[in-house]
Amino acid sequence: MTLEELFAPYGLKAPPLKVLGLTQDSRRVAPGFVFVAIPGVPLPHRKPLDGHDYVLEALERGAIAVVGERELSLPVPYLRVKDARLALAHLSRRFHGEPDRRLNLLGVTGSKGKSTTASLLHHLLHQGGKRAALLSTVGLRLGEDPRPPIGHFTTPEAPEVYAFLREAVDRGLEAAILEVSSHALALKRVEGLAYRIGVFVSFYPDDHLDLHGTAEAYFAAKALLVERSELAILNTRLPHLDRLPLRSRLLFGPGGEVWGEGLREGEEGLRFTLRTPWGSGEAFVPLLGAYNLDNALAASAAALAYGLPLEGVLRGLATFPGVPGRMEVVQRKPFRVVIDFAHTGRSLEEALKTLRRTTRGRLLLVVGAAGERDPKRREDIGRVAARLADQTFFTEEDHRTEDLMAILEALAQAAREEGGLFEVIPDRKEAIFRALSEAQEGDTVLLAGKGHEATLERGTLALPWNEKEVALEGLRALGLGGGDHP
């Protein structure tokens, strides 16, 4: 596509130069790119960056045009717009040939459970013979071809979203499952997309208030996904259900059209009777935690609505391999080691309560709290750890430019107030090794907060990190050789 063609809808006359890429990150600009200068998002914990301050850097790197909101005089074509984020999404969609028009899009949002539900839905479609892509926090898939996650976001920026969808089209896939965060919806990373099916898994009103400000604004951001869907699949526990302007809806959970009956929770997973408008059957899904029933119901409802037979959905549930970093069992004996992404007080509480039910001995916890995030999380995590773990090792978790020791002291102070037993070990690898060395037969060690993530952010550095490999290294150092892991 040429610059002239890209800018045509905006009425800006531009030369027919070939456009090789589009980005809002000046560091990614290469010769032939268009740079979109986006104002930063003001947050309580940091001063926002502003893309307009990096226009000269983008030009030095070879940008052939710039898009922005300020009055600028530049030596290259400059498209001034009212909303640069919106322009970034629309330009990305146009540049990549509107790939969403040739795919059935299934979107998944929710405060918790997005990754598991999206991954399970992708697995169900694949098992049912439907070739689909998956864009998720825990990774990307084009059919069954895995790709690493893009950056640190649940949903990447618009250029990456549309490039991924374009590749899915080029691979001949028929559908794409997108895990969509409230940040992505509020910041217009997925603007222009309409969904055949939209799934709203859960809502916790106290999440992400640093961005959204109020629970109402947070809910409204998430609701955008189902409002843009032909069919909305909704948890019956969601607030404001009757106020959502929807074309069609299907409810799951207590009192809904799709629900689970007679839940039995075991060390290997969940068993229940799946009740649906398409029939009923006995279901097994190899996921730990009763809360995963909602995720299984949401994915099953979406798969059935998409056209898969009930028998195929039941087979698919039973063969789900799980999600990296989501209640992932690294070792079962002589003590159990589990990795989970739980990084808020609420999600940590769910994880600890789940593991307590199947732990014969003590429950040991390694956890931290991220920097440049809502400081209230630290108090919540510290209190939950003290109440529900037998011993906690507070450590680093992406402290970024905040003072690590200040974060650890906030965690420790909250734990002191609850009377919990804990140690503070700033280095995460050292903390994991220490917890493993303390574990005895029948204990469970939960490594919480990092999950699947491939980096550990210290200051301005993003260092390579693999929680599972660190755990296995620690086990080998104890002579366990990685133990009896799946």
C-alpha positions in Angstrom: 0.0 0.0 0.0 1.2 3.5 -0.8 1.1 6.5 1.5 -1.4 8.1 -0.9 -3.8 5.2 -0.6 -3.3 5.0 3.2 -4.2 8.6 3.8 -6.9 8.9 1.1 -9.9 8.5 3.5 -8.5 11.5 5.5 -8.4 13.8 2.5 -4.6 14.4 2.8 -2.8 14.4 -0.5 0.4 12.4 -0.1 3.0 11.0 -2.5 2.7 7.4 -3.7 5.6 6.2 -1.5 5.4 2.5 -0.5 4.5 2.1 3.2 6.4 -0.7 4.9 5.0 -0.5 8.4 3.0 1.5 10.9 3.9 2.0 14.6 3.3 4.2 17.6 6.7 3.2 19.1 9.5 5.4 17.8 12.0 2.7 18.7 10.4 0.4 16.1 10.4 2.9 13.2 12.4 1.7 10.2 12.8 3.3 6.7 9.4 3.4 5.0 7.3 3.5 8.2 4.5 5.8 9.3 4.9 7.0 12.9 1.7 7.7 14.9 2.4 10.1 17.8 0.0 9.1 20.7 -0.4 11.2 23.9 0.3 9.0 27.0 -2.3 7.9 29.5 -2.1 9.8 32.8 -1.9 7.4 35.7 -1.5 8.2 39.4 1.9 6.5 39.7 3.8 8.0 36.8 4.0 10.8 34.3 2.8 9.7 30.9 5.0 9.6 27.9 3.9 11.5 24.8 4.6 10.3 21.3 4.8 13.8 20.0 8.1 14.2 21.9 9.6 11.4 19.8 8.7 12.6 16.3 12.3 13.8 15.6 13.6 10.4 16.6 11.1 8.7 14.3 12.2 10.9 11.4 15.9 10.1 12.1 15.0 6.4 11.9 13.4 6.8 8.5 9.7 7.6 9.0 8.1 8.8 5.7 5.1 10.3 7.3 3.8 11.2 10.8 0.3 11.2 12.3 -0.4 13.2 15.4 -2.7 15.6 17.3 -0.6 18.7 17.7 0.1 21.5 15.3 3.5 20.5 13.7 5.5 21.6 10.8 7.5 18.6 9.4 9.6 17.8 6.3 7.4 14.8 5.6 3.6 14.5 5.1 1.9 15.1 8.4 -1.7 14.0 9.1 -3.2 15.9 12.0 -6.1 14.1 13.7 -8.4 14.7 16.7 -7.8 11.2 18.2 -4.4 9.6 17.4 -5.3 6.3 19.1 -8.4 6.0 16.9 -6.4 6.9 13.8 -3.8 4.3 14.7 -6.4 1.5 14.8 -8.2 2.6 11.5 -4.9 3.1 9.7 -3.6 -0.3 10.9 -6.8 -2.0 9.7 -6.6 -0.3 6.3 -2.8 -1.0 6.0 -3.4 -4.8 6.6 -6.3 -5.0 4.2 -9.2 -5.2 6.7 -8.4 -8.9 7.6 -11.3 -9.0 10.1 -13.8 -9.1 7.3 -12.5 -12.5 6.3 -12.5 -14.1 9.8 -15.1 -15.1 12.3 -14.0 -13.2 15.4 -14.6 -14.6 18.9 -13.7 -12.2 21.7 -13.2 -13.0 25.3 -13.1 -10.4 28.1 -13.4 -10.4 31.9 -11.6 -9.5 35.1 -10.3 -13.0 35.6 -10.4 -16.1 33.4 -9.8 -14.5 30.0 -6.7 -16.5 29.2 -8.1 -19.8 30.3 -11.4 -19.3 28.5 -9.8 -18.1 25.3 -7.2 -20.9 25.3 -9.9 -23.5 26.0 -12.2 -22.2 23.3 -9.3 -22.3 20.8 -8.7 -25.9 21.8 -12.4 -26.9 21.5 -12.6 -25.3 18.0 -9.3 -27.1 16.9 -10.6 -30.4 18.3 -13.8 -29.8 16.4 -12.0 -29.4 13.1 -12.2 -25.6 13.0 -8.9 -23.9 12.0 -8.6 -20.9 14.2 -6.0 -18.4 15.5 -5.5 -17.4 19.1 -4.3 -14.1 20.4 -3.8 -14.3 24.2 -1.8 -13.1 27.2 -0.1 -16.5 27.3 0.8 -16.7 23.7 -0.4 -16.7 20.1 -1.4 -19.6 17.8 -2.0 -19.7 14.1 -3.9 -22.9 13.9 -1.7 -25.1 16.1 1.5 -23.2 15.3 2.6 -21.5 18.5 4.0 -18.0 18.7 5.4 -16.1 21.8 3.3 -13.3 23.3 3.7 -9.8 21.9 5.1 -7.6 24.7 3.7 -7.3 28.2 0.1 -6.5 27.2 -2.9 -8.9 27.3 -4.0 -7.3 24.0 -1.2 -5.7 21.9 -1.4 -2.4 20.1 -3.5 -2.0 17.0 -0.7 -2.6 14.4 0.2 -5.9 16.0 -3.5 -7.0 16.3 -4.2 -6.3 12.7 -0.9 -7.8 11.5 -1.7 -11.0 13.4 -5.2 -11.2 11.9 -3.7 -10.6 8.4 -1.4 -13.6 9.0 -4.4 -15.7 10.1 -6.2 -14.8 6.8 -3.0 -15.6 4.8 -2.8 -19.0 6.5 -6.4 -19.8 5.4 -7.8 -19.9 8.9 -11.6 -19.4 9.4 -11.7 -17.9 12.9 -9.7 -16.0 15.5 -10.1 -16.0 19.2 -9.0 -12.7 20.8 -8.4 -12.2 24.5 -9.5 -8.5 24.9 -8.6 -6.5 28.0 -10.4 -3.4 29.3 -7.2 -1.4 28.6 -7.4 -2.5 24.9 -11.0 -1.5 24.6 -10.6 1.8 26.4 -7.4 2.7 24.6 -8.9 1.7 21.2 -6.4 -1.0 20.3 -9.2 -3.2 18.9 -11.2 -0.4 17.3 -12.9 -1.4 14.1 -13.4 -5.0 15.1 -16.9 -6.6 15.2 -17.3 -10.1 16.7 -19.5 -13.0 15.8 -19.4 -14.1 19.4 -18.3 -12.0 22.5 -17.8 -13.7 25.8 -17.8 -11.7 29.1 -16.5 -14.2 31.7 -16.4 -12.2 35.0 -16.2 -8.8 36.6 -14.5 -7.7 39.8 -15.2 -4.0 40.3 -12.0 -3.1 42.2 -9.6 -4.0 39.3 -7.8 -1.5 37.2 -9.2 1.6 38.8 -5.9 3.4 38.2 -6.8 3.6 34.5 -10.6 3.6 34.5 -11.2 5.7 37.7 -14.5 4.0 38.7 -16.0 0.6 38.6 -18.7 1.9 36.3 -16.2 3.1 33.7 -14.3 -0.2 34.0 -17.5 -2.2 33.4 -18.4 0.1 30.5 -15.0 -0.5 28.9 -15.4 -4.3 29.1 -19.0 -4.2 27.9 -17.9 -2.6 24.6 -16.8 -6.1 23.4 -20.2 -7.8 23.8 -22.0 -4.7 22.5 -20.0 -5.1 19.3 -20.9 -8.9 19.1 -23.6 -10.6 17.1 -24.1 -13.0 20.1 -23.1 -12.1 23.7 -22.3 -14.9 26.0 -22.6 -13.6 29.6 -22.0 -14.8 33.1 -25.3 -14.7 35.1 -23.3 -13.1 38.0 -22.4 -10.0 36.0 -23.9 -6.7 37.2 -26.0 -4.5 34.9 -27.1 -7.4 32.6 -30.4 -5.8 31.8 -28.7 -2.5 30.8 -26.5 -3.9 28.2 -27.6 -3.0 24.6 -27.2 -6.4 23.0 -28.6 -7.9 19.8 -28.7 -11.5 21.2 -27.4 -13.1 24.3 -26.8 -16.5 25.9 -26.3 -16.8 29.7 -24.1 -19.3 31.5 -23.8 -20.1 35.2 -26.6 -20.4 37.9 -29.9 -19.6 36.3 -28.5 -19.5 32.8 -29.1 -21.6 29.7 -25.7 -23.3 30.1 -24.7 -24.4 33.6 -22.8 -27.1 35.5 -24.5 -29.5 37.9 -23.0 -31.6 40.6 -19.4 -30.2 40.6 -16.8 -32.6 41.9 -13.3 -31.1 42.5 -10.3 -33.4 42.6 -6.5 -33.4 42.3 -6.8 -34.1 38.6 -9.5 -31.6 37.7 -13.2 -30.9 37.7 -16.1 -33.2 36.9 -19.7 -32.0 36.4 -22.8 -32.5 34.4 -22.9 -29.9 31.5 -26.5 -28.7 30.9 -27.1 -26.8 27.6 -29.9 -26.0 25.1 -28.0 -28.5 22.8 -28.3 -31.3 25.3 -26.5 -32.5 28.5 -23.6 -34.8 29.2 -20.9 -35.7 31.8 -17.9 -33.4 31.6 -14.3 -33.6 32.8 -11.8 -30.7 32.4 -8.3 -31.1 33.8 -8.1 -27.8 35.5 -7.6 -27.1 39.2 -10.0 -24.8 41.1 -13.8 -24.7 41.2 -13.7 -21.2 39.7 -12.6 -22.8 36.5 -16.1 -24.1 36.1 -17.2 -20.7 34.9 -14.3 -20.7 32.3 -15.3 -24.2 31.1 -19.0 -23.1 30.8 -18.1 -19.9 28.9 -15.9 -21.7 26.4 -18.4 -24.6 26.0 -21.2 -22.1 25.4 -19.2 -20.3 22.8 -18.1 -23.5 21.0 -21.7 -24.8 21.0 -23.0 -21.5 19.7 -20.4 -21.5 17.0 -21.8 -24.9 15.8 -19.8 -27.6 17.4 -21.7 -30.7 18.6 -22.1 -31.4 22.3 -20.2 -34.7 22.0 -17.2 -32.9 20.4 -17.2 -30.2 23.2 -17.2 -32.9 25.9 -14.2 -34.7 24.2 -12.4 -31.4 23.8 -12.9 -30.4 27.5 -11.3 -33.7 28.6 -8.2 -33.3 26.4 -7.4 -29.7 27.3 -3.7 -29.5 28.0 -4.1 -26.4 30.3 -2.6 -22.9 30.1 1.0 -22.1 30.9 1.3 -20.2 34.1 -2.3 -20.8 35.1 -2.4 -23.3 38.0 0.4 -25.1 36.1 1.6 -28.2 38.0 5.4 -28.4 37.7 5.9 -31.3 40.2 3.4 -33.5 42.1 5.6 -35.5 44.5 7.1 -35.6 47.1 5.7 -32.1 47.3 3.6 -30.2 44.8 4.9 -27.1 42.9 2.4 -24.9 41.2 2.9 -21.8 39.1 0.0 -19.3 38.8 -0.4 -15.8 37.4 -2.4 -14.6 40.5 -1.2 -11.1 41.0 -4.0 -9.4 42.9 -5.4 -10.1 46.4 -8.6 -11.6 45.0 -6.9 -13.9 42.5 -4.3 -15.0 45.0 -7.1 -15.8 47.5 -8.8 -18.0 44.9 -5.5 -19.8 44.1 -4.6 -20.4 47.8 -8.1 -21.6 48.7 -8.1 -24.0 45.7 -4.7 -25.5 46.6 -5.6 -25.8 50.3 -8.4 -28.2 49.5 -6.0 -30.7 48.0 -2.9 -30.1 50.2 -2.1 -32.6 52.9 0.8 -30.6 54.4 1.7 -26.9 54.5 1.0 -24.3 51.9 4.1 -22.3 51.0 3.9 -19.1 48.9 6.3 -17.0 46.8 4.8 -13.7 45.8 5.5 -10.0 45.2 3.7 -7.0 43.9 4.3 -5.1 40.7 5.6 -1.5 40.6 3.8 1.3 38.8 0.4 -0.4 39.6 -2.3 0.4 42.1 -0.5 0.5 45.5 -3.6 -1.0 47.2 -2.7 -4.3 45.6 0.3 -4.6 47.9 -1.8 -4.4 51.1 -4.4 -6.9 49.6 -1.7 -9.4 48.6 0.1 -9.1 52.0 -3.1 -9.7 54.0 -4.2 -12.6 51.8 -0.8 -14.2 52.0 -0.7 -13.9 55.8 -4.2 -15.4 56.2 -4.1 -18.3 53.8 -0.5 -19.4 53.4 1.5 -21.2 56.2 4.6 -19.4 55.2 5.2 -16.7 52.6 8.4 -15.5 50.9 7.9 -11.9 49.7 10.0 -11.1 46.6 10.3 -9.0 43.5 7.7 -8.9 40.8 8.4 -6.3 38.0 9.1 -3.4 40.4 10.0 -1.4 37.4 11.2 2.1 38.4 9.6 2.0 41.9 11.8 1.2 44.9 11.7 -2.6 45.4 12.3 -2.4 49.2 9.4 0.0 49.6 7.1 -2.5 47.8 8.4 -5.4 49.9 7.9 -3.3 53.1 4.3 -2.6 52.2 3.7 -6.3 51.7 5.4 -7.2 54.9 3.5 -4.5 56.9 0.2 -5.9 55.7 1.3 -9.4 56.6 2.4 -8.3 60.1 -1.0 -6.8 60.8 -2.5 -10.2 60.0 0.0 -12.1 62.1 1.4 -14.1 59.2 4.7 -16.0 59.0 6.9 -14.6 56.2 10.4 -13.8 55.0 11.5 -11.0 52.7 13.9 -12.2 50.0 14.3 -9.5 47.3 15.8 -11.7 44.5 13.0 -13.8 43.0 15.2 -16.8 42.1 16.7 -16.9 45.6 13.2 -16.8 47.0 12.0 -19.7 44.9 15.0 -21.8 45.8 14.4 -21.0 49.5 10.7 -22.0 49.3 11.6 -25.3 47.6 14.3 -26.1 50.1 11.7 -25.6 52.9 9.1 -27.8 51.4 8.4 -31.3 52.8 6.4 -34.3 51.6 2.7 -33.4 51.2 3.3 -29.7 51.0 2.4 -27.4 48.2 4.6 -24.5 46.9 2.7 -21.8 45.0 4.8 -19.5 42.8 2.4 -16.6 42.2 2.4 -13.5 40.1 4.6 -14.1 37.1 2.9 -17.1 35.5 3.7 -17.4 31.8 5.6 -14.1 31.5 9.0 -14.1 29.7 10.6 -11.1 31.3 11.3 -9.7 34.8 11.3 -5.9 34.9 13.9 -4.4 37.1 14.2 -0.7 36.8 14.1 0.1 33.1 15.4 -3.3 32.2 13.2 -6.3 31.0 15.4 -9.3 31.9 14.7 -12.8 30.4 12.6 -14.9 32.8 11.0 -18.3 32.8 9.4 -19.2 36.1 9.0 -22.9 35.3 12.7 -23.3 34.3 13.8 -21.5 37.6 11.5 -23.9 39.6 12.9 -27.0 37.8 16.5 -25.7 38.3 15.7 -25.4 42.0 14.3 -28.9 42.2 17.3 -30.3 40.4 19.6 -28.5 42.9 17.7 -30.4 45.7 18.4 -33.7 43.9 14.8 -34.1 42.7 15.6 -33.9 39.0 12.5 -31.9 38.3 10.4 -34.5 40.2 7.2 -36.2 39.0 6.0 -33.4 36.8 3.4 -33.7 34.1 
